[in-house]
Amino acid sequence: MSELFGTLSDGTEVHRWTLERAGTRVRVLSYGGIVQSVEVPDRTGRTADVVLGFAGLDGYLENPGPYFGALVGRYANRIAGARFPLDGVTYALEPNNAPNSLHGGAHGFDKRVWEVTAVEHGVRLSRVSPHGEEGFPGRLTVTATYVLDQAGALHISYEAVTDAPTVVNLTNHSYFNLAGSGNAVGQELRIAASRYTPVDGDLIPTGVLEDVDGSRFDFRTARKVGSGYDHNLVLDKGVTAAPVEIAELHDPASGRTLTVATTEPGIQLYTAEHLTGPFAPGDGVALETQHFPDSPNRPEFPRTRLDPGAVYRSETVYGFGVR
């Protein structure tokens, strides 16, 4: 089911689609592929929205920086110096997180209106990113499919093809708060990651894979998540053909749980220290499944290169429950 959600300044209409199955209700926008809301029950059956978002389109247009619920690309996370080499050519990107490129540039996938079609129990978003968009090479044809399964879990599946060598790294940027309101810091988090990528002052990986033993990055056993995180954790499973469960967030007060399964090798844990306006730092926890930051400049990291004739595929599953 779709409805008009708002209109951009150039007259482009933005629509909202509602998906509902097995007690989960998800609303998705054609603008930015945004997951506007995810409503799920607590242990008493009381339903609440467990992602941060806005009631109207203006909220997203006036608060673009946090990427609330957005489909992020062409390249999720940071690329150092807003440039990378590919086949002997250095490509200059938009330094929207100076001196780096962040989440695809100032006008990345999160700020585009996608074509949306209905599929069984979900929607498929598609667009063509032209060669040179935000500095990236290649004409990239992208689809992102959002589907609720029979248990009410949200599957987000990405595919992309290119007509020239390029780099691709897509993710969803939802901020979760399983309490449905207030601050999410203190909710319990488990992540199956024995290493992480330390960063410099610009949040660019140093290239080292550091053990989490004895550090604040050790979430192998569930514990309360604190503040001050904007780091990539290296998932023990690596890249997989099918999603593997790698994380769980739990709110003891409501009983709600979120499980995350993915094909990706990393997850960016961000505790939202920079939120402003209607939201405060720590009001949500972002769990961004993706390849590592700055991989195009780090050949030792899992590759993000996509060549003509190959298909980029990635899938993440967000499961909801109570205990």
LINURQUI-V466871 format. One line per field, one symbol per residue. ss: DSSP state (h for helix, s for strand, l for the rest). phi: phi as a letter, one per 20 degrees, with the letter a starting at -180 (. if undefined). burial: + if it has 16 or more other C-alpha atoms within 10 Angstrom, else -. A space follows every 10 residues. Layout:
ss: ???
phi: ???
burial: ???
//
This chain:
ss: lsssssslll llssssssss sllssssssl slllssssss slllllsssl slllllhhhh hhllllllll ssllsllssh hhssssllss ssllllslls ssllllllhh hlslsssssl lssssssssl llhhhlllls ssssssssll lllsssssss sslllsslsl ssllssllll lllllllsss slllsssssl llllssssss slllllllll llssllllls ssssllllll lllsssssss lllllsssss sslllsssss llllllllll llllssssss llllhhhlll llllssllll lsssssssss ssl
phi: .cbfdrcffe nfeddddddb alndccdcdf fmlfefbcdb eefenfebed cfacfcfggf fecfgflgme edafcfmdcf mlbbeblnde dedfefcged eclnofcfff ddeefccfcf maccdbadef gnflneened dcccddceef enfeedddcb ccdbgbcbbd bddfdebffn amdefofecc cececbdgce femdgfoede fegmdfeedf dgbfeedndb cedefffmfc fcfcfcbbdc dgfenfccdc cbefebbeec emfdfcmfdd gnfbcecefa ffgmgfdcff egfdfcdgne cfcbbccddc bbb
burial: ----++---- ---+++++++ +-++++++++ ++++++++++ ++----++++ +++---+--+ ------++++ ++++++++++ ++++------ -++++++--+ ++++++-+++ +-++-+---- -++++++-+- +-++++++++ -++++++++- -+++++++++ +++-++++++ ++++++++++ --+++-++++ +++++++++- --+++-+--- ++----++++ -++-++--++ +++++-+-+- --++++++++ +--+++++++ ++++++++++ +++-+----- ++++++++++ ++++++++-- ++++-+---- -+++++++++ ++-
//
